[in-house]
Amino acid sequence: MPSTLPRLYAHPFSSYSQKVLVALYENGTAFEYRSLEEPGANEELASLWPMRRFPVLIDQGRTILEASCIVEYLDLHHPGPMRLVPADPKAAMEVRMLDRVFDNYVSTPQQKVVLDKLRPEGRQDDHGVQKARSMLETTYAWLDRRMAGREWVAGSFSLADCAAAPFLFYADWTHPIDPGFANLHAYRARLLARPSFARAVDEARPYRGYFPLGAPDRD
């Protein structure tokens, strides 16, 4: 009998996949995990979404794209004890804003540096990489000020922290966070200690050899 659970197409080492996995693990949501390491999974993904970007969630005949939208969908259609987007519109707006900060100003420049490493010899974009590193520095400083006196980035644990966990994890590998940003380092450590993210990190350990810059011997 076919499974009626929501099916997630994702890769354990993918930061955007981990963003959704943290949300699923926070609430203990039952789901079918279609890892893109499994035979045939990439072909299935391509038939669902020709961009071949992941994660993608299939549920009740719907195809839900983009990690932030998937987390919001889960909050609406598979709610658990942990509400990841607040019901209050003003609080929800802040959570969504900070989610976009982590997507656009941590993940995007981090991936620019990593993907440049994969370019053919002589095709590297040194100027673009420098701009990406500068953006990370600016964002780190802003986040360090933001996290002064805070446990989580927008009050209680939320969608924004689901984004922060994997993006800061890989960003610090790519462009190390200055030791002087003590608030940001402490926040990253709390995220790593969170059981939902610790599980995602452990599931991704076998794939650390995929990291183009060389995964550091930590975390």
C-alpha positions in Angstrom: 0.0 0.0 0.0 1.5 3.4 -1.0 2.6 5.6 1.9 0.3 8.5 2.8 3.0 10.3 4.7 4.5 13.5 3.2 7.6 12.6 1.1 10.7 14.7 1.2 13.3 14.7 -1.5 16.5 15.9 0.0 20.1 15.3 0.6 21.6 14.9 4.1 24.5 17.2 3.4 22.5 20.0 1.8 22.0 23.1 4.0 18.6 23.8 2.6 17.5 20.2 3.1 18.8 20.4 6.7 16.6 23.5 7.2 13.5 21.4 6.5 14.8 18.4 8.4 15.3 20.5 11.6 11.7 21.6 11.3 10.5 18.0 10.9 12.7 16.7 13.8 11.6 19.5 16.1 8.0 18.3 15.9 8.6 14.6 15.5 6.7 14.8 12.2 6.4 11.4 10.4 7.5 11.6 6.8 9.0 9.5 4.0 12.7 10.5 3.5 13.6 10.1 -0.2 17.4 10.7 0.0 18.9 11.8 -3.3 21.6 9.2 -2.6 19.0 6.5 -3.3 18.7 4.9 -6.7 16.1 6.7 -8.9 15.6 9.6 -6.5 17.2 12.2 -8.8 15.0 11.1 -11.7 11.9 11.3 -9.5 13.0 14.8 -8.4 13.5 15.9 -12.0 10.0 14.8 -13.0 8.6 16.8 -10.1 10.6 19.9 -10.5 12.7 20.4 -13.7 15.1 22.8 -11.9 16.3 19.7 -9.9 16.7 21.9 -6.8 16.0 20.4 -3.4 14.3 20.0 -1.0 10.9 19.3 -2.5 8.0 18.0 -0.5 5.1 15.9 -1.9 1.9 15.8 0.2 -1.7 15.1 -0.6 -1.2 15.6 -4.3 0.7 18.9 -3.7 4.3 19.7 -4.7 5.8 22.2 -2.4 9.1 23.9 -3.4 11.6 26.0 -1.5 12.7 25.2 2.1 11.0 28.2 3.8 7.7 27.4 2.1 8.0 23.8 3.1 8.5 24.7 6.7 5.5 27.0 6.6 3.4 24.3 4.9 4.4 21.8 7.6 3.4 24.3 10.2 -0.1 24.7 8.6 -0.8 21.1 7.5 1.2 18.9 9.9 1.4 21.1 13.1 3.2 19.8 16.1 4.0 21.1 19.6 6.6 23.6 18.2 5.1 26.4 16.2 7.8 27.6 13.9 6.0 30.6 12.4 4.2 32.5 15.1 0.4 33.0 14.8 0.8 36.6 15.7 1.3 38.5 12.4 3.9 40.9 13.7 6.0 38.2 15.3 5.6 36.1 12.1 6.8 39.0 10.0 10.0 39.3 12.1 10.6 35.5 11.8 10.2 35.7 8.0 12.5 38.7 7.8 15.2 37.0 9.7 14.7 33.8 7.6 15.4 35.9 4.6 18.5 37.4 6.2 20.0 33.9 6.7 19.0 32.8 3.2 20.3 35.9 1.4 23.2 37.2 3.5 24.6 34.0 4.9 23.7 31.1 2.6 24.0 32.9 -0.7 27.5 34.4 -0.2 28.7 31.2 1.5 27.6 29.1 -1.5 29.2 31.7 -3.9 32.6 30.9 -2.3 32.1 27.2 -2.4 30.7 27.0 -5.9 33.6 29.2 -7.2 35.9 26.4 -6.0 34.1 24.0 -8.4 34.7 26.2 -11.5 37.1 25.1 -14.2 40.7 26.3 -13.8 41.0 29.9 -15.1 37.2 30.5 -14.7 37.2 31.6 -11.1 35.5 34.8 -10.1 37.9 36.3 -7.6 36.1 39.6 -7.4 32.8 37.9 -6.7 34.3 35.7 -4.1 35.8 38.7 -2.3 32.4 40.5 -2.4 30.8 37.3 -0.9 33.4 37.1 1.9 32.9 40.8 2.6 29.1 40.3 2.8 29.6 37.4 5.3 31.8 39.7 7.5 29.1 42.4 7.5 26.4 39.9 8.3 28.4 38.3 11.1 28.9 41.6 12.7 25.2 42.4 12.4 24.2 39.1 13.8 26.6 39.3 16.7 24.9 42.6 17.7 21.5 41.0 17.2 22.3 38.0 19.4 23.4 40.1 22.4 21.2 38.9 25.3 19.2 36.5 23.0 18.9 32.8 23.1 17.2 32.4 19.7 17.2 35.0 16.9 13.5 36.0 17.0 12.3 35.0 20.5 11.4 31.4 20.7 12.9 28.8 18.4 11.4 29.4 14.9 11.8 29.1 11.1 14.6 31.6 11.4 16.6 29.3 13.6 15.9 26.4 11.3 17.7 28.5 8.6 20.4 29.8 10.9 21.5 26.3 12.0 22.8 24.9 8.7 23.8 28.2 7.2 26.0 29.3 10.0 27.3 25.8 10.3 28.7 25.8 6.7 29.5 29.5 6.7 31.9 29.1 9.5 33.6 26.3 7.6 33.8 28.6 4.5 34.7 31.9 6.0 35.4 31.5 9.8 33.5 33.7 12.2 35.9 36.1 13.9 36.6 34.9 17.5 35.6 38.4 18.6 32.0 37.8 17.7 31.3 35.9 20.9 27.5 36.3 20.8 27.4 34.7 17.3 29.7 31.9 18.3 27.6 31.1 21.3 24.5 31.1 19.1 26.1 28.7 16.6 27.0 26.4 19.5 23.5 26.4 20.9 22.2 25.5 17.4 24.7 22.6 17.2 23.5 21.4 20.6 19.9 21.5 19.6 18.8 17.8 19.2 17.0 18.4 15.9 20.0 20.0 14.3 22.5 17.6 16.0 20.6 14.7 14.4 20.8 16.4 10.9 24.6 17.0 11.4 25.2 13.4 12.4 23.2 12.1 9.4 25.4 14.2 7.1 28.7 13.1 8.5 29.3 10.4 5.9 29.2 13.0 3.1 31.8 15.5 4.5 34.2 14.5 1.8 31.8 16.3 -0.6 32.7 19.7 0.8 34.9 21.4 -1.9 36.9 23.5 0.5 37.7 20.5 2.7 35.6 20.0 5.8 37.4 21.0 9.0 38.0 18.4 11.7 35.5 19.9 14.1 31.7 20.2 14.7 
